[in-house]
Amino acid sequence: MRGPTEPQQARRDAGPVTDRGAARKAALLKAARKVFERKGFIETRVADIVKQAKVSHGTFYTYFETKDAVFEAVSHQVIEEMVEAMTAPPPTKEVEERVHDSIERFVHAYRPHATMLGLMEQVGTFTPELRDLRLEARNTFVERTRRGMERLKAEGRTPADLDVEYTAESLGAMLEYICYIWFSLDRDFEETRIVDALAHIWSRALAPR
């Protein structure tokens, strides 16, 4: 396939400059997500995406160079939507309540995006670029956890010697993997019990009695 024309490359770099262009790109992203979730990454073709979006191949290549590129864009959109869903007012509760609320928000943010997140986990094994995308997503969530732990530490709610960086990595991995086996591998967890159990473990790790 020939490389992009200069106008195509400029549009990809700058993004849509008109409302119509923005709407067309949004429709492509929506269509791509539906196809990826239905067929998986490997089986999806650009032809499937343009058929779902009811646009031409030329329109697709105006905004995206490859299937990998549109998958990356959809993945970034998922991360942004999850972060927005997890946004909460400044915490004023006790450690246990704050931890429980944080875990519950993560679960509720994860659930509607579980299929794409599962695909990101799988696709992260294919190429360095897509692996970096998966790590970027994970780092976004770990960084939020780390900042929350730093606030607790500054308030004197956690031990002074708590290794915030690695505790955030470890507890974050626990939460993410539970959600993965719950929503992607269909392990039948009872929500109240699993959230309570996770909150108990996190609270004891952050504020041991």
TORDREN-71790 format. One record per residue (C-alpha): residue number from 1; residue in three letters; x, y, z. Coordinates in steps of 0.001 Angstrom, whole numbers, always signed. Layout:
// residues N
- NUM / ala / X / Y / Z
...
// end
This chain:
// residues 209
- 1 / met / +0 / +0 / +0
- 2 / arg / +1256 / +3505 / -835
- 3 / gly / +2110 / +5861 / +1981
- 4 / pro / -281 / +8656 / +2952
- 5 / thr / -568 / +11750 / +820
- 6 / glu / +677 / +14999 / +2331
- 7 / pro / -2886 / +16205 / +3133
- 8 / gln / -3690 / +12826 / +4756
- 9 / gln / -561 / +12913 / +6899
- 10 / ala / -1208 / +16504 / +7910
- 11 / arg / -4763 / +15647 / +8929
- 12 / arg / -3596 / +12625 / +10923
- 13 / asp / -1011 / +14735 / +12731
- 14 / ala / -3281 / +17708 / +13434
- 15 / gly / -6594 / +15923 / +13845
- 16 / pro / -9893 / +16961 / +12251
- 17 / val / -10263 / +20718 / +11773
- 18 / thr / -14003 / +20773 / +11078
- 19 / asp / -17031 / +19518 / +12960
- 20 / arg / -17755 / +17177 / +10068
- 21 / gly / -14235 / +15756 / +10212
- 22 / ala / -14427 / +15292 / +13978
- 23 / ala / -17775 / +13523 / +13638
- 24 / arg / -16418 / +11255 / +10908
- 25 / lys / -13378 / +10313 / +12987
- 26 / ala / -15583 / +9679 / +16042
- 27 / ala / -17810 / +7422 / +13918
- 28 / leu / -14749 / +5478 / +12760
- 29 / leu / -13574 / +5012 / +16342
- 30 / lys / -17028 / +3851 / +17413
- 31 / ala / -17242 / +1437 / +14494
- 32 / ala / -13721 / +132 / +15092
- 33 / arg / -14470 / -568 / +18729
- 34 / lys / -17611 / -2525 / +17830
- 35 / val / -15697 / -4648 / +15343
- 36 / phe / -12731 / -5242 / +17637
- 37 / glu / -15066 / -6307 / +20448
- 38 / arg / -17002 / -8593 / +18134
- 39 / lys / -14184 / -10177 / +16116
- 40 / gly / -11067 / -9607 / +18214
- 41 / phe / -7938 / -7798 / +17066
- 42 / ile / -6405 / -10511 / +14873
- 43 / glu / -9535 / -11271 / +12866
- 44 / thr / -10508 / -7634 / +12338
- 45 / arg / -9661 / -6092 / +8973
- 46 / val / -9813 / -2478 / +7876
- 47 / ala / -12549 / -3590 / +5472
- 48 / asp / -14659 / -4682 / +8439
- 49 / ile / -14262 / -1303 / +10098
- 50 / val / -15180 / +751 / +7036
- 51 / lys / -18157 / -1489 / +6418
- 52 / gln / -19347 / -980 / +10006
- 53 / ala / -18786 / +2794 / +9740
- 54 / lys / -20341 / +2953 / +6253
- 55 / val / -17408 / +4916 / +4839
- 56 / ser / -14812 / +4325 / +2131
- 57 / his / -11304 / +2964 / +2601
- 58 / gly / -10063 / +6401 / +1597
- 59 / thr / -11916 / +7980 / +4492
- 60 / phe / -10343 / +5492 / +6908
- 61 / tyr / -6836 / +6223 / +5638
- 62 / thr / -7455 / +9943 / +5949
- 63 / tyr / -7448 / +9504 / +9715
- 64 / phe / -5565 / +6271 / +10417
- 65 / glu / -2603 / +4609 / +8747
- 66 / thr / -3240 / +1034 / +9888
- 67 / lys / -5476 / -1225 / +11937
- 68 / asp / -2907 / -931 / +14736
- 69 / ala / -3266 / +2858 / +14681
- 70 / val / -7043 / +2812 / +15072
- 71 / phe / -6760 / +168 / +17802
- 72 / glu / -4357 / +2452 / +19652
- 73 / ala / -6749 / +5388 / +19290
- 74 / val / -9676 / +3328 / +20599
- 75 / ser / -7538 / +2164 / +23513
- 76 / his / -6625 / +5730 / +24458
- 77 / gln / -10310 / +6619 / +24340
- 78 / val / -11079 / +3733 / +26711
- 79 / ile / -8405 / +4903 / +29152
- 80 / glu / -9732 / +8476 / +29088
- 81 / glu / -13293 / +7311 / +29727
- 82 / met / -12168 / +5124 / +32620
- 83 / val / -10166 / +7929 / +34222
- 84 / glu / -13158 / +10250 / +33908
- 85 / ala / -15435 / +7624 / +35484
- 86 / met / -13035 / +7199 / +38404
- 87 / thr / -12759 / +10909 / +39129
- 88 / ala / -14016 / +11635 / +42613
- 89 / pro / -14219 / +14650 / +44953
- 90 / pro / -11311 / +15172 / +47374
- 91 / pro / -11533 / +12356 / +49953
- 92 / thr / -12518 / +13165 / +53537
- 93 / lys / -13312 / +9641 / +54751
- 94 / glu / -11327 / +7200 / +56861
- 95 / val / -8743 / +5010 / +55154
- 96 / glu / -11008 / +1953 / +54918
- 97 / glu / -13872 / +3951 / +53390
- 98 / arg / -11590 / +5747 / +50960
- 99 / val / -10003 / +2512 / +49822
- 100 / his / -13372 / +790 / +49433
- 101 / asp / -14736 / +3721 / +47415
- 102 / ser / -11647 / +3768 / +45180
- 103 / ile / -11848 / +41 / +44432
- 104 / glu / -15573 / +230 / +43762
- 105 / arg / -15058 / +3115 / +41341
- 106 / phe / -12362 / +1151 / +39504
- 107 / val / -14604 / -1908 / +39175
- 108 / his / -17503 / +171 / +37857
- 109 / ala / -15193 / +1972 / +35421
- 110 / tyr / -13608 / -1285 / +34245
- 111 / arg / -16803 / -3276 / +33632
- 112 / pro / -18144 / -1478 / +30507
- 113 / his / -14674 / -1542 / +28919
- 114 / ala / -13726 / -5101 / +29894
- 115 / thr / -13696 / -6503 / +26362
- 116 / met / -11368 / -3815 / +25030
- 117 / leu / -9147 / -4052 / +28098
- 118 / gly / -8918 / -7807 / +27609
- 119 / leu / -7933 / -7231 / +23977
- 120 / met / -5300 / -4718 / +25047
- 121 / glu / -3869 / -7394 / +27343
- 122 / gln / -3654 / -9858 / +24451
- 123 / val / -2448 / -7386 / +21836
- 124 / gly / +297 / -6233 / +24175
- 125 / thr / +2153 / -9473 / +23399
- 126 / phe / +2352 / -8837 / +19622
- 127 / thr / +4612 / -5848 / +19067
- 128 / pro / +6719 / -3445 / +21155
- 129 / glu / +4419 / -537 / +20203
- 130 / leu / +1268 / -2278 / +21381
- 131 / arg / +3034 / -3604 / +24452
- 132 / asp / +3980 / -20 / +25310
- 133 / leu / +336 / +968 / +24862
- 134 / arg / -712 / -1641 / +27432
- 135 / leu / +1962 / -468 / +29846
- 136 / glu / +876 / +3141 / +29323
- 137 / ala / -2686 / +2200 / +30248
- 138 / arg / -1536 / +365 / +33332
- 139 / asn / +773 / +3203 / +34371
- 140 / thr / -2162 / +5621 / +34179
- 141 / phe / -4075 / +3614 / +36783
- 142 / val / -1031 / +2895 / +38959
- 143 / glu / -123 / +6569 / +39017
- 144 / arg / -3601 / +7467 / +40284
- 145 / thr / -3214 / +4874 / +43035
- 146 / arg / +247 / +6148 / +43898
- 147 / arg / -1005 / +9724 / +44257
- 148 / gly / -3772 / +8554 / +46575
- 149 / met / -1266 / +6699 / +48723
- 150 / glu / +1011 / +9746 / +48819
- 151 / arg / -1910 / +11782 / +50185
- 152 / leu / -2540 / +9191 / +52887
- 153 / lys / +1135 / +9161 / +53780
- 154 / ala / +1256 / +12972 / +53963
- 155 / glu / -1725 / +12859 / +56328
- 156 / gly / +69 / +10371 / +58566
- 157 / arg / -2468 / +7628 / +57777
- 158 / thr / +156 / +5107 / +56613
- 159 / pro / +3493 / +3937 / +58045
- 160 / ala / +6277 / +6433 / +57427
- 161 / asp / +8416 / +3751 / +55753
- 162 / leu / +5702 / +2610 / +53304
- 163 / asp / +7180 / +2028 / +49834
- 164 / val / +4460 / +3909 / +47979
- 165 / glu / +5750 / +3168 / +44468
- 166 / tyr / +5929 / -610 / +44789
- 167 / thr / +2862 / -871 / +46993
- 168 / ala / +859 / +925 / +44309
- 169 / glu / +2290 / -1418 / +41659
- 170 / ser / +1500 / -4533 / +43704
- 171 / leu / -1997 / -3630 / +44860
- 172 / gly / -2835 / -2237 / +41432
- 173 / ala / -1809 / -5509 / +39782
- 174 / met / -4045 / -7400 / +42204
- 175 / leu / -7058 / -5239 / +41405
- 176 / glu / -6512 / -5274 / +37638
- 177 / tyr / -6031 / -9036 / +37481
- 178 / ile / -9116 / -9696 / +39591
- 179 / cys / -11124 / -7574 / +37147
- 180 / tyr / -9547 / -9371 / +34197
- 181 / ile / -10459 / -12862 / +35399
- 182 / trp / -13856 / -11582 / +36543
- 183 / phe / -14969 / -9804 / +33376
- 184 / ser / -12768 / -11299 / +30638
- 185 / leu / -12443 / -14890 / +31835
- 186 / asp / -15984 / -14937 / +33278
- 187 / arg / -15113 / -15931 / +36848
- 188 / asp / -18381 / -15520 / +38718
- 189 / phe / -17498 / -13224 / +41613
- 190 / glu / -20119 / -11728 / +43897
- 191 / glu / -19437 / -8008 / +43628
- 192 / thr / -20018 / -7003 / +47241
- 193 / arg / -17847 / -9796 / +48603
- 194 / ile / -14949 / -9340 / +46194
- 195 / val / -14877 / -5555 / +46641
- 196 / asp / -14995 / -5964 / +50416
- 197 / ala / -12185 / -8531 / +50304
- 198 / leu / -9989 / -6320 / +48119
- 199 / ala / -10674 / -3290 / +50311
- 200 / his / -9741 / -5313 / +53407
- 201 / ile / -6412 / -6393 / +51879
- 202 / trp / -5598 / -2882 / +50650
- 203 / ser / -6516 / -1266 / +53961
- 204 / arg / -4346 / -3681 / +55960
- 205 / ala / -1442 / -3067 / +53590
- 206 / leu / -1753 / +719 / +53871
- 207 / ala / -2765 / +1103 / +57512
- 208 / pro / -1833 / -2049 / +59444
- 209 / arg / -3285 / -2232 / +62911
// end
